[in-house]
Amino acid sequence: TVFDGTSQTAPLVYEFGNDGTFFKKYSLSTMSPELGLSPKHLGLLRFHNQPGVNYEKVGQVVFLRHGESECNLKEQFTGWEDSGMTPKGFEQARKAGRYLKDHGFKFDLVFTSVLSRAIESAVLICEDSENKDVPMEKAWQLNARHPGVLQGLTKEVAVSLYGKEKVNIWRGSYDVMPECVGLDDNRHPVNNPLYSGIPKRELPPGGESLARTVDRIVPYWRRSIAPHIKAGKSVLVVGHKNSLKALFMYLEDTSEHDMFDVKPVSATAPLVMEFGRCNFSDRLMILKKYFVKHTTEEGLALSRCKDGSFHK
C-alpha cells in the first residue's frame, strides 16, 4: 500500500501477483464517508465504482423536506417551533406522494422528526404513495436546526435586533453557535413537553450551529437508520432543510469548507440515494443518487429559497 501524493489519509492500493505482475489498483477513499476520506479532494468521483472494487447493492433511502409551513410562508426562522403546514404545504406533500406512487416506490420504514409539519408531510406522502401502513419512527434527532434567538423572527426583524453581520455569521457558518435562548424562554427545548423525557444534556442548549446538528443527527443515522439499509430495506426520510443538509454532509463526505456545495432537498422532488457495501468493508457508501420524476436541474431548482438561493 502506498499513499496518494495529494493526501496522507487516503491509501491508494496496488495489488501484484506472486510473480510481481501488477493487476489491480484502487483507492480506499471509495469505502465510506465514515472513514473521513474525501474523494473530491483526491480528484475522484464518489458515485463511480473504482477498478478492482466490488460492490453489493443493499438498501435505498428517499429524502424529502416537509411541505411549506406557516412560518415558511411568513419567512420566519422556524427551527423547533411546531409550525403547522399551509394548504400549499399539504399539496406539496401529496404531490411528492403521487410521484412516488407513479414510480412504484414501496417502503419498509419511515423516519421523520417530532415536529408536526414533518409528521403531517410524512403521513400524506405515505397515503398518496400507497404506503400508509408502513411503520413510522419519529425522532427529535431529525428535528430542524435550532436557530437560537432567531427562532420565530423574520430576517428583517433579526437584522434590526442583532445586526446583519451577526445574523449572516450565525446562519452561514459551520461551527459558530447562534446566541442561545435562555432557560426561561419558551423557545428553549427544556420548556416544551415534547422533550420532557429527554435528558437536558442531550438537547440543544437553546441554539445550534450546523456542526452541533451534525453531532446529533449522524449518531442517530448510524444507530437507527443505517442498519435497515444494510439489511436491504427501502426507507423514506422526511425532514428539514438544515438538518438534512447536516446529514448529507456526512453521507457525501463534505468538509465544512465545502458546505455550500451541499444542496438541500425540496418538498416535491424526492431524492433517492441507493447504497452499497464494498467487498472489503461492511460500511455504507452511495452508489447512485437521483431525483424521482425530475432531472437534476429540475430537482435542484425546486429546492431553492424564495430569493433564488439554496442557503437562506
Phi, psi and omega in degrees: 000133176237167182251135176302139184293343181271355182205145175257011183237353183245098182296136174251118189260132171244129178248138182234150174283174181300333180271007179088004181282129178286134178221353180203143179218133177201161180255137177287353178292349178277358186292303187183150174295342181294342179278349181076025182258148185238099177302325181301316182286344178264001182078019180256163178249121184300324188272004178257130176295139179271142180305134176089357180247126179264144183236136175255117178291133179244241183267184179219157178231134172255125181253137173217148172272155175297160176290169182305132178258169177300321178292322176301316182299322180276359181058044176261155171286115190272308179058233183268006174295133186273069183281133178284172182269157174272167174305323177297320179297318178299317180292324177300315180296317180295321179298315178300319178298319179295322177299318180294321177297315181301331182257012170072027181283128175239136184247148174266329181210154176234136177237137177207178181276185177264006181273138190299325182296327178283319180296313179300319178297314181299318179297313181294319178300316181292320179298312185280347176259006181062045175233028190292340181264008182286136178301139181238129176251128180252127185225133179295336179296341178267004177301165174297163173294136180276119184272013178066225185293349179282343185302128179088352181263150168282164179298322182296315179294318180301316180295321180292330181274321189240351180091146184298320183298313180297314182300317180295321178293315180299321184272334189252001181255167183273312189240012176272120179286140172287167172296127185275150172284151182282166180297338179270003181267133182292352176277351178284133183304331182293344181264004181255125180303336179303331187246020184296333181268005183257129178306136183305324183294339181273340182277157175301144181279045180088012180169161182215142164276170176296325179298318179292327176295319175303318184295336179262329186276326182293314176301323177296315177305311184293324183277320192250334184252313184305319180302326178290324178294318178298332179276004176087015183280158174256123190236141172250130175239119177248117188220213188232154189307303189282328177287326174291325175300318178300318179292319180296325177302320178291311185294326183259009174055052182260130179283163179298333180288339181250021186300331181282354173283343181275118183265141179288166177259153183264179179273347186237346180250094181302131179256123182254132170239119176264131186249154176217173175235136179279168190287350180240018180206152176267004185279152181275148170216157180280125176265324186208145182218128182199163176263144176279128176064009180222146169288169178301318181296318180293317180298318179291323180298323181289341181270359180289152175284173182298333180274005178092353181268168175270338188230101183269000000 
